[in-house]
Amino acid sequence: MALMIVSGLGLDPWDVFHEGVTARTPLTFGTVTILVGAAVLLTWIPLRQRPGVGTVSNVVVIGIAVDVSIWALPSPGGLATQALFLVGGVVLNAVATAAYIGARLGPGPRDGLMTGLVRRTGRSVRLVRTSLEVTVLAVGWLLGGTVGVGTVLYALSIGPLVHVLMPRLTVPGDRRPVGTGVR
């Protein structure tokens, strides 16, 4: 996340939202990420979603790590470095996503919101996920979040990257598809 932020070339939809909120408050990006993650977890209650240790860790650890990383990363000197930061951020995000889902310790708050809404509404994953992503992207953009080539790169590459990485980073276990909670 921090690499994409520092690149200045665009963010994934949820981070556009986080950045938009950050622009309108005195809070750091990481703090906003934690607070939004906690708020999303509250939406799990009526959806009867059950968090795991990975769910709660996802909220806290990512927020702290992004603030420390933003502070520690140098400013990219030119477009080539910005592009390197952007691509590195997308790839590392895919690795992290595949690893935390593959660990089977609970989905992140946003993934659990999606699976809960799919289960409760009977709508497709495609429709629910797209609706959530487009909504947070639009609100984040209206609040001043960065939309750019990185947003498009993320949207087109995160699925294929996670698809390739997940089998390599999944802990062997039961036969349920990872992240679905169903057989």
Backbone torsions as a table, in degrees:
resi	resn	phi	psi	omega
1	MET	NA	-46.2	-177.5
2	ALA	-62.9	-39.5	178.7
3	LEU	-61.5	-42.0	179.0
4	MET	-67.1	-40.4	179.5
5	ILE	-61.8	-51.0	-176.7
6	VAL	-65.7	-28.3	178.9
7	SER	-62.5	-32.6	-179.6
8	GLY	72.5	14.4	-174.9
9	LEU	-106.2	7.3	179.0
10	GLY	122.6	152.6	-174.6
11	LEU	-125.8	166.0	172.8
12	ASP	-69.0	161.9	-173.4
13	PRO	-54.0	-46.7	-179.4
14	TRP	-64.8	-35.4	179.6
15	ASP	-74.7	-27.4	171.0
16	VAL	-60.7	-43.6	177.7
17	PHE	-62.7	-48.8	179.2
18	HIS	-57.5	-44.5	-179.5
19	GLU	-66.0	-38.6	177.4
20	GLY	-61.5	-42.7	177.1
21	VAL	-66.0	-41.4	178.8
22	THR	-59.5	-38.9	-179.6
23	ALA	-65.5	-23.0	-175.9
24	ARG	-103.6	0.1	-178.1
25	THR	-134.0	167.9	175.6
26	PRO	-83.9	7.2	-174.8
27	LEU	-82.9	153.5	175.1
28	THR	-77.1	162.7	178.1
29	PHE	-56.7	-45.7	-179.5
30	GLY	-62.9	-41.1	178.5
31	THR	-63.6	-43.2	177.4
32	VAL	-61.9	-41.5	178.8
33	THR	-59.9	-43.1	178.5
34	ILE	-64.6	-47.4	-177.7
35	LEU	-65.1	-40.6	177.3
36	VAL	-66.1	-42.7	177.3
37	GLY	-58.9	-42.7	178.1
38	ALA	-65.1	-41.3	178.3
39	ALA	-63.6	-41.2	177.8
40	VAL	-63.9	-38.1	176.7
41	LEU	-59.7	-35.4	178.0
42	LEU	-63.5	-29.7	177.6
43	THR	-70.1	-14.6	177.8
44	TRP	-70.3	-25.5	-175.4
45	ILE	-57.6	-56.3	178.9
46	PRO	-69.1	-19.2	178.6
47	LEU	-84.3	-8.6	-178.8
48	ARG	57.7	39.9	174.2
49	GLN	-85.3	146.1	178.3
50	ARG	-111.2	120.1	178.1
51	PRO	-78.0	155.3	172.8
52	GLY	-113.2	179.1	178.3
53	VAL	-60.9	-33.6	177.4
54	GLY	-67.1	-31.1	179.0
55	THR	-64.1	-50.9	-178.6
56	VAL	-68.1	-41.2	177.6
57	SER	-60.6	-40.0	179.4
58	ASN	-55.8	-44.5	-178.5
59	VAL	-63.4	-50.8	-172.2
60	VAL	-78.2	-50.5	-173.6
61	VAL	-63.7	-43.5	-178.2
62	ILE	-63.3	-43.5	-180.0
63	GLY	-60.8	-45.2	179.7
64	ILE	-67.7	-44.8	-177.9
65	ALA	-62.4	-38.3	-178.4
66	VAL	-68.7	-39.7	178.3
67	ASP	-64.5	-43.8	179.1
68	VAL	-64.7	-41.7	-178.6
69	SER	-67.2	-41.1	177.5
70	ILE	-59.9	-41.8	179.5
71	TRP	-65.4	-39.0	-173.0
72	ALA	-84.1	-26.0	-176.2
73	LEU	-74.3	141.3	174.7
74	PRO	-75.6	158.9	173.5
75	SER	-73.0	134.0	178.7
76	PRO	-66.4	136.6	-174.8
77	GLY	-78.3	-23.7	-177.8
78	GLY	-161.8	-176.6	-176.0
79	LEU	-60.6	-37.5	180.0
80	ALA	-62.5	-43.2	179.2
81	THR	-69.8	-38.8	176.5
82	GLN	-59.5	-44.8	179.5
83	ALA	-63.8	-40.1	177.5
84	LEU	-62.6	-44.9	177.0
85	PHE	-60.1	-45.0	-178.2
86	LEU	-61.1	-52.7	-178.8
87	VAL	-62.9	-43.0	176.9
88	GLY	-60.1	-40.2	178.8
89	GLY	-64.4	-42.3	179.4
90	VAL	-65.6	-46.3	-178.6
91	VAL	-64.5	-45.4	179.3
92	LEU	-65.5	-33.2	176.0
93	ASN	-64.8	-39.7	177.5
94	ALA	-64.7	-42.7	177.6
95	VAL	-61.0	-47.0	-179.2
96	ALA	-62.9	-42.6	179.6
97	THR	-62.1	-48.4	179.6
98	ALA	-62.7	-37.4	-178.4
99	ALA	-69.9	-45.9	-176.6
100	TYR	-73.6	-33.0	175.2
101	ILE	-71.8	-42.6	-179.4
102	GLY	-65.1	-23.4	178.4
103	ALA	-72.4	-15.4	177.6
104	ARG	59.4	37.0	179.4
105	LEU	-106.1	13.3	179.6
106	GLY	115.2	140.0	179.6
107	PRO	-72.5	159.9	172.7
108	GLY	-66.9	163.1	-176.8
109	PRO	-55.8	-42.2	-176.9
110	ARG	-71.3	-38.2	176.7
111	ASP	-66.8	-39.1	177.7
112	GLY	-67.2	-35.0	174.6
113	LEU	-61.1	-45.2	179.4
114	MET	-61.3	-50.7	-177.2
115	THR	-66.4	-34.2	176.9
116	GLY	-65.9	-43.0	178.8
117	LEU	-66.7	-37.6	177.1
118	VAL	-61.2	-47.5	-178.5
119	ARG	-63.8	-44.4	-175.4
120	ARG	-76.5	-33.2	-175.7
121	THR	-95.1	-20.8	-175.6
122	GLY	76.8	5.2	178.6
123	ARG	-79.0	164.1	-178.4
124	SER	-75.1	155.6	175.0
125	VAL	-58.5	-43.5	-179.2
126	ARG	-56.0	-48.1	-178.5
127	LEU	-67.3	-46.9	-177.5
128	VAL	-65.9	-48.2	-178.2
129	ARG	-63.2	-44.5	179.5
130	THR	-62.9	-42.8	179.3
131	SER	-61.2	-44.8	178.1
132	LEU	-62.1	-48.1	-176.8
133	GLU	-63.8	-44.4	-179.6
134	VAL	-65.5	-39.5	179.9
135	THR	-63.6	-51.1	-178.8
136	VAL	-67.5	-32.7	177.0
137	LEU	-64.2	-47.7	-178.4
138	ALA	-63.8	-46.3	179.9
139	VAL	-64.5	-43.5	178.6
140	GLY	-61.3	-42.1	178.6
141	TRP	-63.6	-43.3	178.3
142	LEU	-63.2	-29.3	178.3
143	LEU	-83.4	-7.3	177.6
144	GLY	109.0	11.9	177.9
145	GLY	-69.9	156.6	-175.8
146	THR	-84.1	115.5	174.0
147	VAL	-112.1	131.9	-178.8
148	GLY	-167.2	-158.9	-179.1
149	VAL	-58.8	-32.1	178.1
150	GLY	-65.0	-33.3	178.0
151	THR	-64.9	-44.3	179.0
152	VAL	-67.5	-45.7	178.9
153	LEU	-57.4	-45.8	179.6
154	TYR	-60.4	-49.3	-177.1
155	ALA	-59.2	-38.6	-177.1
156	LEU	-83.4	-22.5	-172.3
157	SER	-110.6	-21.3	-173.1
158	ILE	-63.9	-42.1	179.5
159	GLY	-61.7	-54.2	178.6
160	PRO	-59.6	-39.9	179.7
161	LEU	-64.4	-46.3	179.2
162	VAL	-63.9	-38.0	178.9
163	HIS	-58.5	-42.0	-179.9
164	VAL	-73.5	-39.3	-174.2
165	LEU	-81.1	-31.9	-173.6
166	MET	-56.3	-46.9	179.6
167	PRO	-60.6	-30.4	-178.9
168	ARG	-78.5	-21.0	-175.2
169	LEU	-115.4	10.1	-179.5
170	THR	-91.2	131.7	176.6
171	VAL	-73.5	129.0	178.0
172	PRO	-59.2	141.8	-179.2
173	GLY	-170.6	-141.3	-178.4
174	ASP	-68.0	178.4	-173.5
175	ARG	-95.3	7.7	177.5
176	ARG	-67.8	141.0	173.7
177	PRO	-59.7	137.3	-177.2
178	VAL	-60.4	129.4	174.0
179	GLY	86.6	-4.1	-175.8
180	THR	-99.9	-29.9	-178.3
181	GLY	73.7	9.8	178.5
182	VAL	-126.8	155.5	178.2
183	ARG	-86.9	NA	NA
